């Protein structure tokens, strides 16, 4: 009965949200979701995720569109897929609310809680048992400004880079899956110790405080990008 009540409450909330969208883009009626392609809300009309209300930025929280309702949402709020009739019943990226409405699932709260729980691990907690952690700067596309924070590769999640604003924060700003990336050195002057993570058109540029720290990060990220999760496995390869 609790599951039914939650489903009904979510459905009513979702219907109100769809019909109450305050933009010049007409919202789809709930019965049209998945059956007709939505008109996407323009990126420049919003500064924050239309689901969780967290502000967007170019590095740690990027814009995505729900393929069912057209809302502009963050990666966390659109980490779901549902078959859409207008796209030949192929799975498409949708927000949680649309996923529940289209699929009828009511057990997604566990998945949502698990995803948030990973990001909400304290920086101090995972830094104490990390493969590598330190302060770094993640540069913007122009290579000038950027986000300086506390970066961690945990021992229990060695294929992911977690980014915190500060070493004692209780929640990460974001995470970057490292598997499949290429680690590239960027020769610079002695005052700028740069290196990059690159995959297809996605490039992240980092700046370390020292050359020694830069080399340590390049080695750790290269190992994670190659899928090496056991330190002993790396030692065997070196031997």
Secondary structure, 3 states (H helix, E strand, C coil): CHHHHHHHHHHHHHHHHHHCCCCCCCCCCHHHCCCCCCCCCCHHHCCECCCCCCECECCCECCEECCCCCCEECCHHHCEEEEEHHHCCEEEEECHHHHHHHHCCCCHHHHHHHHHHHHCCCHHHHHCCEEEEEEEEEECCCCCCEEEEEEEEEHHHCCEEEEECCCCCCCCCEEEECCCCEEEEECCCCCCEEEEEEECCEEEEEEECCHHHHHHHHHHHHHHHCCCCCHHHHHHHHC
